[in-house]
Amino acid sequence: MDRQNTALLAELMLQAEVFCTRIEEATSRRAGTINRDELRLKISQCRGALAVLQTFFEKDLLSIENRIVSGTFRQLIMSLLWVSFHAGGVVDRRLFRKVVQIESGFTYLLLTVQSLEG
């Protein structure tokens, strides 16, 4: 089960990176009301969290049961939500669905771990 959880976390990390890249691409082509400084800050926070998680992955320590990993992942999700907010109209249904899938995958892992402990 732990290998499956690690694989799911790694996939969620990849999807978070894809989301950030697509937002950057979409906002670079669009002038207007987007607060670029706030958006860049939140994307940078996402990438910082992803870098921390990548380090755990490379050391074969990426596990939802690790408090640092789960806390960093929660921070990543919060930053992704803020990216969605600051990107405004650039976030279409498909992009927002990606954020929802990342969050729901993380919640699934948390609930799975809790049910195994309980």
Backbone torsions as a table, in degrees:
resi	resn	phi	psi	omega
1	MET	NA	-35.3	-177.4
2	ASP	-64.6	-38.1	177.8
3	ARG	-63.9	-39.3	177.9
4	GLN	-65.1	-41.3	178.9
5	ASN	-63.7	-42.0	178.1
6	THR	-63.6	-42.3	178.8
7	ALA	-62.9	-40.5	178.4
8	LEU	-66.5	-43.1	176.8
9	LEU	-59.5	-43.6	179.5
10	ALA	-63.1	-40.8	177.5
11	GLU	-64.8	-40.6	178.0
12	LEU	-64.4	-36.9	176.0
13	MET	-62.5	-44.2	178.4
14	LEU	-60.9	-44.3	179.6
15	GLN	-63.9	-35.1	176.9
16	ALA	-65.1	-41.2	177.7
17	GLU	-64.6	-43.0	177.5
18	VAL	-60.1	-43.9	179.1
19	PHE	-58.4	-49.7	-179.0
20	CYS	-60.6	-42.3	179.8
21	THR	-63.6	-43.4	179.6
22	ARG	-65.6	-37.8	177.3
23	ILE	-64.5	-44.8	178.8
24	GLU	-60.0	-44.2	178.9
25	GLU	-62.3	-45.8	-177.2
26	ALA	-67.0	-40.4	-177.8
27	THR	-76.7	-24.1	178.7
28	SER	-69.3	-26.2	179.6
29	ARG	-89.8	-2.9	-172.1
30	ARG	-123.4	122.6	175.0
31	ALA	-94.9	162.7	174.2
32	GLY	133.1	-133.8	-165.8
33	THR	-84.9	3.1	-177.9
34	ILE	-73.9	129.7	175.4
35	ASN	-81.1	93.5	-172.8
36	ARG	-65.0	-35.2	-179.8
37	ASP	-64.2	-47.2	178.2
38	GLU	-63.7	-41.1	-179.9
39	LEU	-63.6	-46.2	178.2
40	ARG	-62.0	-39.1	178.3
41	LEU	-60.5	-47.8	-177.9
42	LYS	-68.2	-37.8	176.2
43	ILE	-65.2	-39.3	176.9
44	SER	-62.4	-40.1	176.7
45	GLN	-63.6	-39.4	176.4
46	CYS	-60.9	-47.5	-177.6
47	ARG	-67.1	-33.4	175.6
48	GLY	-64.0	-44.6	177.7
49	ALA	-63.7	-40.7	178.5
50	LEU	-63.5	-36.4	178.2
51	ALA	-64.8	-41.6	177.3
52	VAL	-62.7	-46.1	-179.8
53	LEU	-64.6	-36.9	178.0
54	GLN	-62.3	-38.1	177.6
55	THR	-61.5	-44.0	177.1
56	PHE	-62.8	-40.5	179.5
57	PHE	-61.9	-46.3	-178.4
58	GLU	-63.9	-29.5	178.3
59	LYS	-89.5	6.4	-178.5
60	ASP	59.3	37.7	179.5
61	LEU	-117.6	8.9	-178.4
62	LEU	-74.5	106.1	-178.3
63	SER	-148.7	137.3	178.8
64	ILE	-62.8	-23.5	-179.8
65	GLU	-75.2	-16.9	176.8
66	ASN	-77.6	120.7	-175.5
67	ARG	-62.0	-35.2	178.5
68	ILE	-67.1	-42.4	178.5
69	VAL	-63.1	-49.2	-178.0
70	SER	-65.8	-37.6	177.6
71	GLY	-67.0	-41.7	178.3
72	THR	-66.6	-37.4	179.0
73	PHE	-67.1	-38.7	177.2
74	ARG	-63.5	-41.0	176.5
75	GLN	-61.8	-41.6	177.3
76	LEU	-58.7	-46.1	-178.8
77	ILE	-63.6	-42.2	178.1
78	MET	-61.9	-41.4	178.1
79	SER	-65.3	-38.6	176.8
80	LEU	-61.7	-40.4	177.7
81	LEU	-63.2	-40.8	177.4
82	TRP	-67.2	-36.3	175.0
83	VAL	-59.8	-45.1	178.0
84	SER	-57.6	-43.1	-179.5
85	PHE	-65.3	-49.8	-175.8
86	HIS	-71.7	-23.5	179.1
87	ALA	-77.0	-17.1	174.7
88	GLY	59.1	-129.0	-174.7
89	GLY	-66.7	-9.6	178.1
90	VAL	-69.3	-28.6	-177.8
91	VAL	-81.2	106.7	176.7
92	ASP	-90.3	-177.7	-177.6
93	ARG	-58.5	-41.0	-177.3
94	ARG	-64.7	-43.9	178.8
95	LEU	-68.0	-42.3	179.8
96	PHE	-65.4	-35.3	177.6
97	ARG	-60.3	-35.1	178.3
98	LYS	-62.5	-41.9	177.8
99	VAL	-64.2	-42.8	179.2
100	VAL	-62.3	-40.9	178.5
101	GLN	-64.4	-39.8	178.3
102	ILE	-63.2	-47.6	-179.2
103	GLU	-64.2	-42.7	-177.9
104	SER	-69.5	-33.9	175.3
105	GLY	-63.6	-42.1	177.7
106	PHE	-64.4	-44.7	178.7
107	THR	-61.8	-41.1	176.7
108	TYR	-56.9	-46.5	-179.9
109	LEU	-62.9	-42.4	178.3
110	LEU	-60.9	-44.9	-179.6
111	LEU	-66.6	-36.4	177.8
112	THR	-63.2	-45.1	179.7
113	VAL	-64.6	-42.7	179.9
114	GLN	-63.2	-39.5	-178.9
115	SER	-69.5	-30.8	177.4
116	LEU	-73.3	-32.0	179.3
117	GLU	-77.7	-31.9	-174.5
118	GLY	-84.3	NA	NA
